[in-house]
Amino acid sequence: MTQPTSPEASPWLDAEALIAARARANIIELSRQAETAVVQPRDAGAFPAQWRLAIAARIAALNGLANLAEHYLASITEPAFRNLGDPAQTGSDARERAVIAFMDKVAAEPRAVVAGDIEGLKAAGVAEADIVRLCELNAFMSYQCRVFAGLAVLKGAAA
């Protein structure tokens, strides 16, 4: 790809790109608010914030984002939860193992998720409201991992 002869000729600076960038000027703050809403929600249901931080670290690790995983692990104060951040850990009981397996599958193989996976969570005793909460956490982490992976590519391209 050829570079424009002057910065003013860059396609990133055309009117549509500028309008889009200005319309999303608050994207970082909105993303931070979304992160707080899923990692430390007012109503955490059956999954407390420390557990959610561990799962966020786990999802980041499964997506090859070690720095993001460390970011979440650094906020965990309870060792039992910290261990769950390691994708090699499977959970302490049958219910948690079912939840961890579901979260890992959504994070690493989203196309393989089927309705039966949700039924498996219900059979393990996870309430529907908590299943929604789990999906919200995984959806946010998917967004965050893709943004961070894209930014890493851009940094590499600029180097």
Z-matrix of the N, CA and C atoms (Angstrom, degrees):
N
C 1 1.450
C 2 1.519 1 108.25
N 3 1.297 2 115.98 1 133.00
C 4 1.458 3 119.34 2 179.59
C 5 1.520 4 110.55 3 -85.48
N 6 1.293 5 115.08 4 145.46
C 7 1.457 6 120.63 5 178.41
C 8 1.522 7 109.42 6 -86.71
N 9 1.315 8 118.07 7 145.87
C 10 1.459 9 120.16 8 177.14
C 11 1.529 10 109.58 9 -62.05
N 12 1.300 11 115.71 10 150.46
C 13 1.461 12 119.77 11 -178.22
C 14 1.521 13 112.25 12 -70.79
N 15 1.302 14 117.91 13 -23.48
C 16 1.462 15 120.60 14 176.38
C 17 1.523 16 108.57 15 -140.28
N 18 1.331 17 117.27 16 153.28
C 19 1.467 18 119.50 17 179.90
C 20 1.530 19 112.20 18 -57.57
N 21 1.300 20 118.20 19 -31.62
C 22 1.458 21 121.16 20 -178.83
C 23 1.527 22 111.81 21 -65.91
N 24 1.341 23 117.54 22 -19.96
C 25 1.453 24 121.51 23 -179.14
C 26 1.523 25 112.41 24 -88.72
N 27 1.329 26 118.09 25 -1.95
C 28 1.453 27 121.62 26 -178.05
C 29 1.529 28 111.08 27 -63.51
N 30 1.333 29 116.84 28 137.88
C 31 1.471 30 118.78 29 176.41
C 32 1.524 31 112.56 30 -65.91
N 33 1.355 32 116.99 31 -17.26
C 34 1.457 33 120.56 32 177.86
C 35 1.518 34 111.64 33 -72.06
N 36 1.301 35 116.45 34 -15.28
C 37 1.470 36 119.47 35 -176.27
C 38 1.519 37 112.63 36 -105.98
N 39 1.331 38 118.41 37 8.12
C 40 1.461 39 117.07 38 178.54
C 41 1.529 40 109.42 39 -72.41
N 42 1.302 41 115.84 40 168.92
C 43 1.468 42 121.31 41 -172.33
C 44 1.527 43 111.95 42 -57.40
N 45 1.325 44 118.12 43 -42.64
C 46 1.467 45 120.26 44 -178.03
C 47 1.525 46 111.57 45 -65.51
N 48 1.332 47 117.08 46 -40.70
C 49 1.461 48 120.17 47 179.25
C 50 1.526 49 110.46 48 -65.41
N 51 1.314 50 117.25 49 -41.12
C 52 1.462 51 119.98 50 179.09
C 53 1.523 52 111.20 51 -65.18
N 54 1.317 53 116.72 52 -42.54
C 55 1.467 54 120.37 53 178.74
C 56 1.523 55 109.97 54 -61.56
N 57 1.343 56 116.76 55 -44.15
C 58 1.462 57 120.78 56 179.83
C 59 1.524 58 110.80 57 -63.32
N 60 1.320 59 117.65 58 -43.15
C 61 1.466 60 121.30 59 -179.42
C 62 1.528 61 110.93 60 -65.13
N 63 1.311 62 117.53 61 -42.10
C 64 1.469 63 120.08 62 179.06
C 65 1.521 64 111.38 63 -66.48
N 66 1.324 65 117.08 64 -37.11
C 67 1.463 66 120.78 65 179.81
C 68 1.524 67 111.70 66 -67.61
N 69 1.332 68 116.50 67 -20.54
C 70 1.465 69 120.56 68 -177.41
C 71 1.527 70 111.93 69 -113.33
N 72 1.305 71 115.85 70 23.33
C 73 1.460 72 119.90 71 -177.53
C 74 1.524 73 111.81 72 -60.21
N 75 1.303 74 117.30 73 -26.26
C 76 1.462 75 120.36 74 -178.24
C 77 1.533 76 112.43 75 -98.25
N 78 1.307 77 117.96 76 18.55
C 79 1.462 78 121.06 77 -175.40
C 80 1.528 79 112.28 78 -62.08
N 81 1.332 80 117.65 79 -35.74
C 82 1.468 81 119.38 80 179.92
C 83 1.525 82 109.89 81 -65.85
N 84 1.328 83 116.58 82 -46.13
C 85 1.467 84 119.26 83 -179.88
C 86 1.524 85 110.93 84 -64.60
N 87 1.321 86 117.50 85 -41.84
C 88 1.463 87 120.32 86 178.40
C 89 1.525 88 111.14 87 -63.78
N 90 1.328 89 116.62 88 -37.74
C 91 1.466 90 120.35 89 178.38
C 92 1.525 91 110.75 90 -66.71
N 93 1.328 92 116.36 91 -39.74
C 94 1.471 93 120.00 92 177.62
C 95 1.531 94 111.02 93 -63.78
N 96 1.324 95 116.13 94 -40.13
C 97 1.469 96 119.75 95 177.90
C 98 1.528 97 110.72 96 -64.24
N 99 1.322 98 116.35 97 -40.70
C 100 1.469 99 120.12 98 177.97
C 101 1.526 100 110.50 99 -64.03
N 102 1.331 101 116.04 100 -40.23
C 103 1.460 102 120.51 101 178.42
C 104 1.535 103 110.55 102 -60.50
N 105 1.310 104 116.64 103 -47.59
C 106 1.469 105 120.80 104 179.14
C 107 1.528 106 110.39 105 -60.94
N 108 1.319 107 116.49 106 -40.21
C 109 1.463 108 120.90 107 -177.93
C 110 1.525 109 112.66 108 -63.62
N 111 1.316 110 117.77 109 -31.81
C 112 1.468 111 119.04 110 -178.34
C 113 1.531 112 113.47 111 -99.03
N 114 1.328 113 117.12 112 -26.47
C 115 1.465 114 119.36 113 -179.01
C 116 1.525 115 111.49 114 -90.78
N 117 1.322 116 116.51 115 -36.87
C 118 1.459 117 120.96 116 -179.53
C 119 1.533 118 109.64 117 -131.79
N 120 1.317 119 116.49 118 62.53
C 121 1.470 120 119.28 119 -175.89
C 122 1.534 121 112.23 120 -72.93
N 123 1.310 122 115.28 121 160.00
C 124 1.478 123 119.49 122 176.05
C 125 1.521 124 110.01 123 -62.55
N 126 1.330 125 116.21 124 -42.51
C 127 1.461 126 121.36 125 177.52
C 128 1.524 127 107.70 126 -112.64
N 129 1.320 128 115.62 127 98.03
C 130 1.467 129 120.20 128 -176.42
C 131 1.518 130 112.89 129 -81.77
N 132 1.332 131 117.40 130 -8.42
C 133 1.457 132 119.34 131 -177.67
C 134 1.517 133 110.49 132 60.90
N 135 1.308 134 117.38 133 -136.13
C 136 1.461 135 122.13 134 -176.94
C 137 1.528 136 113.63 135 -83.74
N 138 1.326 137 116.78 136 -2.59
C 139 1.462 138 119.80 137 -173.98
C 140 1.526 139 110.56 138 -122.28
N 141 1.364 140 115.99 139 99.72
C 142 1.473 141 120.20 140 -177.08
C 143 1.533 142 112.47 141 -67.32
N 144 1.320 143 114.58 142 165.87
C 145 1.465 144 121.21 143 -175.49
C 146 1.527 145 112.41 144 -56.52
N 147 1.334 146 117.80 145 -40.91
C 148 1.474 147 119.96 146 -179.19
C 149 1.541 148 110.30 147 -62.31
N 150 1.304 149 116.99 148 -40.52
C 151 1.461 150 121.16 149 177.24
C 152 1.527 151 109.60 150 -64.72
N 153 1.310 152 116.71 151 -43.36
C 154 1.471 153 121.07 152 -179.66
C 155 1.533 154 111.41 153 -63.13
N 156 1.329 155 116.87 154 -39.56
C 157 1.469 156 119.99 155 177.11
C 158 1.527 157 110.30 156 -61.15
N 159 1.334 158 115.94 157 -40.89
C 160 1.467 159 120.20 158 179.06
C 161 1.524 160 110.78 159 -64.27
N 162 1.318 161 116.67 160 -41.73
C 163 1.459 162 119.28 161 179.63
C 164 1.527 163 110.60 162 -68.71
N 165 1.322 164 116.99 163 -36.55
C 166 1.469 165 119.99 164 175.92
C 167 1.532 166 109.90 165 -61.71
N 168 1.339 167 116.79 166 -42.77
C 169 1.472 168 120.72 167 177.13
C 170 1.514 169 110.65 168 -62.40
N 171 1.313 170 115.45 169 -42.31
C 172 1.469 171 121.20 170 179.57
C 173 1.524 172 110.78 171 -61.01
N 174 1.317 173 116.99 172 -46.39
C 175 1.468 174 121.25 173 -179.71
C 176 1.531 175 110.11 174 -63.87
N 177 1.327 176 116.60 175 -41.41
C 178 1.470 177 119.34 176 177.20
C 179 1.525 178 110.46 177 -61.34
N 180 1.327 179 116.28 178 -43.27
C 181 1.466 180 119.99 179 179.18
C 182 1.531 181 110.87 180 -63.35
N 183 1.324 182 116.85 181 -42.60
C 184 1.469 183 120.26 182 178.94
C 185 1.525 184 111.78 183 -62.64
N 186 1.317 185 116.45 184 -24.29
C 187 1.459 186 121.09 185 178.61
C 188 1.527 187 112.32 186 -96.79
N 189 1.328 188 116.94 187 11.01
C 190 1.457 189 121.22 188 175.26
C 191 1.517 190 114.97 189 73.93
N 192 1.339 191 116.51 190 23.37
C 193 1.465 192 120.73 191 -178.58
C 194 1.535 193 109.16 192 -110.16
N 195 1.328 194 115.93 193 77.96
C 196 1.459 195 121.92 194 -175.15
C 197 1.530 196 112.25 195 -60.64
N 198 1.316 197 118.05 196 -40.09
C 199 1.467 198 119.95 197 -179.50
C 200 1.525 199 111.71 198 -65.19
N 201 1.304 200 116.76 199 -39.12
C 202 1.469 201 120.14 200 177.60
C 203 1.530 202 109.82 201 -67.55
N 204 1.325 203 116.91 202 -40.30
C 205 1.465 204 120.39 203 177.10
C 206 1.531 205 110.25 204 -60.19
N 207 1.315 206 117.08 205 -43.84
C 208 1.476 207 120.97 206 178.54
C 209 1.520 208 110.94 207 -63.34
N 210 1.313 209 117.30 208 -37.32
C 211 1.467 210 121.21 209 177.45
C 212 1.524 211 110.26 210 -55.83
N 213 1.314 212 116.67 211 -47.34
C 214 1.469 213 119.59 212 -179.45
C 215 1.520 214 111.68 213 -72.03
N 216 1.335 215 116.92 214 -41.22
C 217 1.467 216 119.77 215 -179.94
C 218 1.525 217 111.81 216 -61.08
N 219 1.318 218 117.23 217 -33.35
C 220 1.472 219 120.94 218 -178.23
C 221 1.523 220 112.36 219 -63.63
N 222 1.309 221 118.00 220 -21.57
C 223 1.467 222 121.19 221 -178.89
C 224 1.529 223 113.04 222 -91.59
N 225 1.309 224 117.11 223 -4.12
C 226 1.465 225 121.05 224 -177.45
C 227 1.522 226 108.99 225 -89.55
N 228 1.331 227 115.90 226 126.17
C 229 1.463 228 120.77 227 -179.23
C 230 1.524 229 112.70 228 -103.43
N 231 1.326 230 117.78 229 -18.57
C 232 1.467 231 120.85 230 -178.06
C 233 1.532 232 109.93 231 -98.95
N 234 1.352 233 116.84 232 118.71
C 235 1.467 234 120.32 233 -176.32
C 236 1.530 235 114.36 234 -54.31
N 237 1.322 236 117.19 235 -37.85
C 238 1.472 237 119.38 236 -178.94
C 239 1.527 238 110.88 237 -60.14
N 240 1.310 239 116.41 238 -38.98
C 241 1.459 240 119.48 239 178.64
C 242 1.528 241 110.90 240 -74.53
N 243 1.324 242 115.42 241 -37.16
C 244 1.464 243 119.44 242 -179.50
C 245 1.533 244 110.70 243 -58.68
N 246 1.328 245 116.23 244 -39.25
C 247 1.465 246 120.00 245 179.66
C 248 1.520 247 112.40 246 -60.95
N 249 1.324 248 117.58 247 -32.00
C 250 1.465 249 120.31 248 -179.97
C 251 1.528 250 112.06 249 -66.15
N 252 1.329 251 117.23 250 -18.19
C 253 1.457 252 120.55 251 176.97
C 254 1.516 253 112.73 252 -68.28
N 255 1.306 254 116.24 253 -16.70
C 256 1.471 255 121.95 254 178.67
C 257 1.527 256 108.44 255 -84.68
N 258 1.336 257 118.92 256 118.17
C 259 1.466 258 120.56 257 -179.24
C 260 1.533 259 113.99 258 -60.24
N 261 1.321 260 118.67 259 -13.58
C 262 1.469 261 120.52 260 177.34
C 263 1.529 262 111.65 261 -77.46
N 264 1.335 263 117.29 262 -18.18
C 265 1.470 264 120.96 263 179.98
C 266 1.526 265 109.51 264 -82.10
N 267 1.327 266 115.79 265 143.34
C 268 1.466 267 119.01 266 -174.71
C 269 1.517 268 114.38 267 -113.02
N 270 1.320 269 119.00 268 -5.50
C 271 1.456 270 120.97 269 -179.79
C 272 1.509 271 111.90 270 111.98
N 273 1.336 272 115.53 271 163.32
C 274 1.466 273 120.37 272 -172.27
C 275 1.520 274 114.31 273 -93.12
N 276 1.331 275 117.98 274 -20.56
C 277 1.467 276 120.49 275 179.44
C 278 1.531 277 108.84 276 -147.48
N 279 1.320 278 115.23 277 177.13
C 280 1.472 279 119.59 278 -174.14
C 281 1.538 280 112.01 279 -60.16
N 282 1.321 281 116.38 280 -41.22
C 283 1.465 282 119.94 281 -179.43
C 284 1.530 283 110.19 282 -63.31
N 285 1.335 284 116.23 283 -47.82
C 286 1.462 285 119.38 284 -178.70
C 287 1.532 286 110.68 285 -66.65
N 288 1.314 287 117.09 286 -37.04
C 289 1.472 288 119.34 287 177.25
C 290 1.534 289 110.69 288 -62.19
N 291 1.323 290 117.05 289 -39.45
C 292 1.475 291 120.42 290 177.90
C 293 1.529 292 110.35 291 -64.27
N 294 1.318 293 116.23 292 -42.08
C 295 1.477 294 120.41 293 -179.63
C 296 1.527 295 110.20 294 -66.54
N 297 1.334 296 116.25 295 -45.58
C 298 1.469 297 120.40 296 -179.27
C 299 1.534 298 110.11 297 -62.08
N 300 1.325 299 116.39 298 -44.00
C 301 1.474 300 119.59 299 179.54
C 302 1.532 301 110.16 300 -60.66
N 303 1.332 302 116.39 301 -41.08
C 304 1.469 303 120.10 302 178.53
C 305 1.530 304 110.86 303 -64.76
N 306 1.317 305 116.41 304 -47.65
C 307 1.470 306 119.71 305 -178.55
C 308 1.529 307 111.06 306 -62.34
N 309 1.326 308 117.00 307 -41.56
C 310 1.465 309 120.57 308 178.49
C 311 1.529 310 110.78 309 -63.75
N 312 1.320 311 116.44 310 -41.89
C 313 1.470 312 120.14 311 -178.96
C 314 1.522 313 110.49 312 -64.42
N 315 1.314 314 116.95 313 -44.81
C 316 1.473 315 120.23 314 179.07
C 317 1.532 316 110.02 315 -62.85
N 318 1.334 317 116.15 316 -39.81
C 319 1.465 318 120.00 317 -177.53
C 320 1.525 319 112.93 318 -72.13
N 321 1.319 320 116.90 319 -37.27
C 322 1.463 321 120.12 320 -172.14
C 323 1.524 322 114.35 321 -104.52
N 324 1.330 323 116.67 322 -26.41
C 325 1.469 324 120.67 323 -177.21
C 326 1.532 325 110.06 324 -138.36
N 327 1.308 326 118.03 325 59.42
C 328 1.475 327 118.96 326 -173.08
C 329 1.529 328 113.83 327 -58.45
N 330 1.315 329 117.71 328 -30.85
C 331 1.475 330 119.61 329 179.83
C 332 1.522 331 112.50 330 -70.36
N 333 1.308 332 116.95 331 -18.03
C 334 1.463 333 120.85 332 -178.51
C 335 1.528 334 112.69 333 -87.78
N 336 1.330 335 117.06 334 -6.85
C 337 1.467 336 120.08 335 -178.55
C 338 1.523 337 109.33 336 -71.74
N 339 1.336 338 114.87 337 132.80
C 340 1.464 339 121.13 338 -179.51
C 341 1.532 340 109.05 339 -129.34
N 342 1.328 341 115.23 340 167.28
C 343 1.470 342 120.07 341 -179.21
C 344 1.522 343 111.31 342 -55.55
N 345 1.321 344 116.63 343 -32.83
C 346 1.456 345 120.11 344 179.51
C 347 1.529 346 113.26 345 -61.29
N 348 1.331 347 116.75 346 -25.74
C 349 1.468 348 119.51 347 177.20
C 350 1.528 349 110.59 348 -66.39
N 351 1.310 350 116.03 349 -38.49
C 352 1.470 351 120.14 350 177.02
C 353 1.525 352 109.50 351 -67.85
N 354 1.317 353 116.31 352 -41.94
C 355 1.470 354 119.67 353 177.95
C 356 1.523 355 110.27 354 -61.89
N 357 1.323 356 116.95 355 -34.89
C 358 1.460 357 120.94 356 177.30
C 359 1.522 358 111.93 357 -63.20
N 360 1.331 359 115.83 358 -38.38
C 361 1.471 360 119.09 359 176.83
C 362 1.521 361 110.54 360 -65.33
N 363 1.331 362 116.05 361 -43.11
C 364 1.473 363 119.89 362 179.22
C 365 1.526 364 109.91 363 -61.90
N 366 1.323 365 116.34 364 -42.86
C 367 1.471 366 120.49 365 179.70
C 368 1.527 367 111.40 366 -64.28
N 369 1.327 368 116.74 367 -27.55
C 370 1.470 369 120.97 368 178.56
C 371 1.525 370 111.92 369 -81.88
N 372 1.345 371 116.23 370 -2.47
C 373 1.455 372 119.88 371 176.82
C 374 1.512 373 115.21 372 96.02
N 375 1.322 374 117.40 373 16.44
C 376 1.459 375 120.81 374 179.08
C 377 1.533 376 108.30 375 -88.49
N 378 1.319 377 116.38 376 125.71
C 379 1.462 378 122.02 377 -179.33
C 380 1.531 379 110.36 378 -68.42
N 381 1.320 380 115.52 379 151.71
C 382 1.471 381 119.55 380 -179.00
C 383 1.526 382 112.19 381 -57.76
N 384 1.322 383 117.31 382 -40.46
C 385 1.468 384 119.80 383 178.85
C 386 1.532 385 110.52 384 -61.36
N 387 1.318 386 117.10 385 -37.07
C 388 1.466 387 120.06 386 178.21
C 389 1.529 388 111.58 387 -72.35
N 390 1.319 389 116.94 388 -31.73
C 391 1.471 390 119.14 389 175.34
C 392 1.525 391 109.38 390 -63.58
N 393 1.319 392 116.58 391 -40.96
C 394 1.469 393 120.08 392 176.51
C 395 1.527 394 109.79 393 -61.91
N 396 1.336 395 116.55 394 -43.46
C 397 1.475 396 120.07 395 179.18
C 398 1.536 397 110.78 396 -61.08
N 399 1.320 398 116.75 397 -41.83
C 400 1.469 399 120.29 398 178.20
C 401 1.529 400 110.90 399 -61.61
N 402 1.323 401 115.93 400 -42.66
C 403 1.471 402 120.09 401 -179.82
C 404 1.530 403 110.92 402 -66.59
N 405 1.320 404 117.02 403 -36.32
C 406 1.470 405 119.89 404 176.61
C 407 1.526 406 110.68 405 -62.53
N 408 1.317 407 116.47 406 -44.30
C 409 1.473 408 120.51 407 178.78
C 410 1.524 409 110.11 408 -61.32
N 411 1.319 410 116.41 409 -46.59
C 412 1.460 411 119.00 410 -178.70
C 413 1.526 412 111.42 411 -67.14
N 414 1.321 413 117.73 412 -37.31
C 415 1.469 414 120.35 413 178.40
C 416 1.527 415 110.80 414 -63.62
N 417 1.333 416 116.12 415 -44.73
C 418 1.464 417 118.17 416 178.58
C 419 1.523 418 111.16 417 -63.30
N 420 1.324 419 116.51 418 -43.83
C 421 1.463 420 119.20 419 -179.22
C 422 1.525 421 111.13 420 -64.17
N 423 1.318 422 116.94 421 -35.90
C 424 1.468 423 119.67 422 176.56
C 425 1.530 424 109.70 423 -61.13
N 426 1.320 425 116.40 424 -47.25
C 427 1.467 426 121.48 425 177.18
C 428 1.528 427 110.10 426 -57.94
N 429 1.334 428 116.67 427 -51.72
C 430 1.460 429 120.50 428 -176.40
C 431 1.533 430 111.42 429 -62.03
N 432 1.312 431 117.26 430 -43.82
C 433 1.465 432 120.16 431 -179.77
C 434 1.529 433 111.24 432 -62.51
N 435 1.314 434 116.86 433 -40.06
C 436 1.466 435 119.40 434 -179.90
C 437 1.529 436 111.30 435 -68.91
N 438 1.318 437 116.89 436 -39.39
C 439 1.468 438 119.19 437 177.18
C 440 1.526 439 110.09 438 -64.51
N 441 1.331 440 117.00 439 -46.93
C 442 1.465 441 119.91 440 -177.89
C 443 1.529 442 111.11 441 -66.11
N 444 1.321 443 117.73 442 -38.51
C 445 1.470 444 120.21 443 177.12
C 446 1.531 445 109.73 444 -64.05
N 447 1.328 446 117.17 445 -40.36
C 448 1.462 447 120.43 446 177.74
C 449 1.518 448 111.96 447 -64.96
N 450 1.329 449 116.37 448 -41.54
C 451 1.467 450 119.63 449 177.79
C 452 1.530 451 110.96 450 -64.03
N 453 1.331 452 116.77 451 -37.12
C 454 1.473 453 119.72 452 178.07
C 455 1.520 454 110.42 453 -63.94
N 456 1.322 455 116.39 454 -39.28
C 457 1.469 456 119.58 455 177.53
C 458 1.532 457 109.65 456 -64.08
N 459 1.323 458 116.40 457 -42.95
C 460 1.466 459 119.07 458 179.23
C 461 1.524 460 111.43 459 -62.75
N 462 1.338 461 116.84 460 -40.53
C 463 1.472 462 119.47 461 177.52
C 464 1.523 463 110.25 462 -61.82
N 465 1.313 464 116.52 463 -42.05
C 466 1.462 465 120.80 464 179.24
C 467 1.513 466 111.58 465 -64.58
N 468 1.351 467 116.03 466 -37.70
C 469 1.457 468 120.08 467 179.69
C 470 1.513 469 111.26 468 -68.81
N 471 1.345 470 116.49 469 -30.44
C 472 1.465 471 119.84 470 -178.13
C 473 1.519 472 111.88 471 -80.68
N 474 1.331 473 117.36 472 -20.12
C 475 1.470 474 119.86 473 -176.28
C 476 1.506 475 111.62 474 -73.96
